[in-house]
Amino acid sequence: MNIAVRYCSKTKAGNTRRIAEAIAKGAGAKAISIEDEPILSEKVDILFLGGAPYANIMAPELKKYAEELDPKLISKVVLFTTSNWSRRTVNALRKMISNKKIMVCEDYFYAHMLNIDGKLEEAEIFGQKMSR
Ligand SMILES: Cc1cc2nc3c(=O)[nH]c(=O)nc-3n(C[C@H](O)[C@H](O)[C@H](O)COP(=O)(O)O)c2cc1C
């Protein structure tokens, strides 16, 4: 099974990156920033994709990344997000990606920005469970 973990993480704390790395550990994959690889060009069975809201919207590069996903390359997407309160990044990504006729799992991972440490183990288990 080919599994990709991609994330967009903008603050110095790297909250979404840390959750991405824990998910990747569980899934037996590597977490890669979309800023390092702005296009997904390999065929994947599962794409774990995560980001966070900044002033109510996701980073423009994450929006672009999701818009450019190729349905021919991806079987399924699993979303994750970190934030202060909002889950809108997951909702917006789900809508955009589903509209492209790519399957998006109902289940997603959420971690509050102030409880990243407390969620790392759960994120790892989530990565393992969702990639089974
Ligand atoms: C400039 C800025 C704006 C933010 N706006 C929101 C927001 O509108 N809603 C929210 O729930 N969290 C908001 N947050 C919190 C971030 O989404 C949260 O810290 C997230 O974990 C950041 O992820 P990152 O460290 O991977 O960049 C904001 C944070 C910053 C720095």
PDBQT file of the ligand as one rigid body, heavy atoms in Angstrom, charges set to zero:
ROOT
HETATM    1  C1  LIG A 201      -2.550  34.421  12.507  1.00  0.00    +0.000 C 
HETATM    2  C2  LIG A 201      -3.335  33.272  13.097  1.00  0.00    +0.000 A 
HETATM    3  C3  LIG A 201      -4.702  33.187  12.892  1.00  0.00    +0.000 A 
HETATM    4  C4  LIG A 201      -5.441  32.121  13.427  1.00  0.00    +0.000 A 
HETATM    5  N1  LIG A 201      -6.786  32.050  13.182  1.00  0.00    +0.000 NA
HETATM    6  C5  LIG A 201      -7.497  31.002  13.684  1.00  0.00    +0.000 A 
HETATM    7  C6  LIG A 201      -8.887  30.883  13.408  1.00  0.00    +0.000 A 
HETATM    8  O1  LIG A 201      -9.486  31.681  12.697  1.00  0.00    +0.000 OA
HETATM    9  N2  LIG A 201      -9.558  29.832  13.954  1.00  0.00    +0.000 N 
HETATM   10  C7  LIG A 201      -8.937  28.919  14.769  1.00  0.00    +0.000 A 
HETATM   11  O2  LIG A 201      -9.604  28.001  15.236  1.00  0.00    +0.000 OA
HETATM   12  N3  LIG A 201      -7.614  28.981  15.015  1.00  0.00    +0.000 NA
HETATM   13  C8  LIG A 201      -6.875  29.994  14.489  1.00  0.00    +0.000 A 
HETATM   14  N4  LIG A 201      -5.531  30.084  14.717  1.00  0.00    +0.000 N 
HETATM   15  C9  LIG A 201      -4.874  29.003  15.448  1.00  0.00    +0.000 C 
HETATM   16  C10 LIG A 201      -4.155  28.046  14.496  1.00  0.00    +0.000 C 
HETATM   17  O3  LIG A 201      -5.061  27.469  13.568  1.00  0.00    +0.000 OA
HETATM   18  C11 LIG A 201      -3.474  26.946  15.309  1.00  0.00    +0.000 C 
HETATM   19  O4  LIG A 201      -2.473  27.537  16.119  1.00  0.00    +0.000 OA
HETATM   20  C12 LIG A 201      -2.873  25.855  14.484  1.00  0.00    +0.000 C 
HETATM   21  O5  LIG A 201      -2.537  24.771  15.333  1.00  0.00    +0.000 OA
HETATM   22  C13 LIG A 201      -1.633  26.337  13.739  1.00  0.00    +0.000 C 
HETATM   23  O6  LIG A 201      -1.061  25.259  13.062  1.00  0.00    +0.000 OA
HETATM   24  P1  LIG A 201       0.469  25.268  12.623  1.00  0.00    +0.000 P 
HETATM   25  O7  LIG A 201       1.313  25.411  13.880  1.00  0.00    +0.000 OA
HETATM   26  O8  LIG A 201       0.670  23.945  11.971  1.00  0.00    +0.000 OA
HETATM   27  O9  LIG A 201       0.639  26.415  11.681  1.00  0.00    +0.000 OA
HETATM   28  C14 LIG A 201      -4.780  31.131  14.210  1.00  0.00    +0.000 A 
HETATM   29  C15 LIG A 201      -3.395  31.239  14.433  1.00  0.00    +0.000 A 
HETATM   30  C16 LIG A 201      -2.676  32.284  13.894  1.00  0.00    +0.000 A 
HETATM   31  C17 LIG A 201      -1.189  32.355  14.140  1.00  0.00    +0.000 C 
ENDROOT
TORSDOF 0
